[in-house]
């Protein structure tokens, strides 16, 4: 047992230093633990093997081993159980499935049994999810809890401490407390150098690059980004490499070097799509949309922005969704579609206000001012500029503040208020000097060119034009110098990749050479066999030839007669063949015309469907906004209003709004079922069903419904998780809704085999009358006029099942309940898109 524990500990120590050696130790530990039936050692070895595959970016295997670890029961292994669940949660976090990530973190918290280090690890990772969802204040509370657990603990796990410093820095940066953020980043980097851990050293450089980027210090951001890129040649971890590529690309984008930026984003996108990193895919698309916007390639820009929007909406990333609406608003502004531009900016602003993203709020108001300025609503534009400026002066983000000063100065020059314009332009100039930003100084010089031209002082205008040109050249000289460092860094990374590729090609060539030798040997053996057979055939042919010669004379007469008959038949067949060719040609021309017409009609239908789907999505989205406002006001009324009659009215309003919101959500589900791409992943039915049931807790409590689960997962189900969730949600909601009045219950059974998954939902409700059974899957059909449902649940479930090539059956007896059974094919032979990775878990 001691040897197993030592091997597991060696595996853990070598991760992030020599992953292959670590994985080898983990496999040794697992084999030995299984031989001696050491349960605790097996449980921990499964985790170490999973961690090894995660570090190698073989994420499907990692999930498999984490789940195997969870199935092992071992006394005194609560720490290992919690650790394994955290790793499983991290897999879902990296797939941007944040709800599932939190689900496993909570399970890990329950399994930790008060162990301080385990609790610190759980709190830390829950905080990271909150940071990703822009819940920064909640994240800081969780980080404080994690820090408290570390203080109480007697352990000395430095990796958790370093991760905690990183997350504190990120959270404080997001809420614009840059001094605190920088302090935590400095402590994090100092600790990383002591650990000599390349993962954290890359993270250190990324943190500095991001902080400098947020503050508009682009040369420093590029320098830190290239240093991170240089480190990746010593420790190549693809998901982290993607983050480095995006970070460098973002700086080049701000410097308007779009071709260089696009190179980075497309390279990041290719790796992210291969690994299934949804957050990075969405970010790459939105950045590419921004580039295409500035290059006036509007249709491509809109396509990229909408791709990013769909992914981020499915992730629940409000900040990312707001970013996409913001980009779309600017695209429509450039296209002079001002109403649509204002609409998109309104959507962005509302989301940014919900998450209290102050920089984003001021940016949205600033963008409103640009739109109103474009339509000559100068007064409204000026008011918005001042509102954005007031926020930015409180935020004290010098980069944004200087941009606002420049923009207000430009607007004032336009309306002839030159004295005021000079004041704002001068403020922007001072901030440019204070930040050392060459870009700010350059843009400010162009404002002074316009100012002195309006004043009629062409000498000063000419001097500032020269300053503008010099600063513009300086921007490119700075980035060119850094570009040399970047080229060298990329060369080193690509050289390593090429060396690996050459080794792989050499191995393939050797294998092919061996295969050719085997083919040549087989060919020689075949020639010998053919030669022997040929000799034997020659002897037999001689004997047959003699007999044939004797019969030949008699046969010749019959043969001549037969040839004449064949010749006549050939002529007849030739004539028929010519007629068939002519007919075939005519049919081919007719088919070609029909295909053209069908193609045009299909194209028109696709375009109409796309427009209808876009309208449907936006309309349902817009309808839900006032409904959620009603619900919010009703909630406020419960607190502030004291009159009982008024409270009852508000309760009715709240119920009606909630019912309408639920219907709109279902209508959106119909659109999702019809339009979403099929991306197959592993679906863990037990966790998914428990998650769905958790959402119906209030409904079950009101109706006092008892729910029982019978789950048998012999093998993972590979399907489309979003569709499976839609099916289960609607069947369970239907069962709870129609459960009986006396001792109501719902039974959910599920079993997964290699070929298929079978899900059954049974209730003891009122059942379905015979005359209504043929119609229960119709849209809006309700078999009971007293039902409060909207008649969409079973329709949506059936549509999703058909999308997955599955089948649904039901049996029901009026007054005795119903049972719905779903069969879904298990695409376990398809390559799963499930991916995970280790984000320095300790």
Secondary structure, DSSP 8 states (H G I E B T S, - for coil): -HHHHHHHHHHHHHTTT-HHHHHHHHHHHHHHHHHTT-HHHHHHHHHHHHHHHHHTT-HHHHHHHHHHHHH---TT-HHHHHHHHHHHHHHHHHTT-HHHHHHHHHHHHHHTTT-HHHHHHHHHHHHHHHHHTT-HHHHHHHHHHHHHHHHH-----HHHHHHHHHHHHHHHHHTT-HHHHHHHHHHHHHHHHHHT-HHHHHHHHHHHHHHHHHTT-HHHHHHHHHHHHHHTTTS--HHHHHHHHHHHHHHHHHTT-HHHHHHHHHHHHHHHHHHT-HHHHHHHHHHHHHHHHHTT-HHHHHHHHHHHHHHHHHHT-HHHHHHHHHHHHHHHHHTT-HHHHHHHHHHHHHHHHHTT-HHHHHHHHHHHHHHHHHTT-HHHHHHHHHHHHHHHHHHT-HHHHHHHHHHHHHHHHHTT-HHHHHHHHHHHHHHHHHHT-HHHHHHHHHHHHHHHHHHT-HHHHHHHHHHHHHHHHHHHHHHHHHHHHHHHHHHHHHHHHHHHHHHHHHHHHHHHHHHHHHHHHHHHHHHHHHHHHHHHHHHHHHHHHHHHHHHHHHHHHHHHHHHHHHHHHHHHHHHHHHHHHHHHHHHHHHHHHHHHHHHHHHHHHHHHHHHHHHHHHHHHHHHHHHHHHHHHHHHHHHHH---HHHHHHHHHHHHHHHHHHHHHHHHHHHHHHHH-----EEE-HHHHHHHHHHHTHHHHHHHT-EEEEEEEESS-EEE-HHHHHHHHHHHHHHHHHT--SSS-EEEEEEEE-SSEEEEEEEE-S----GGGGGGTTSTT--S-TT--S-S-HHHHHHHHHHHTT-EEEEEEETTTEEEEEEEEE--TTS--------SS--
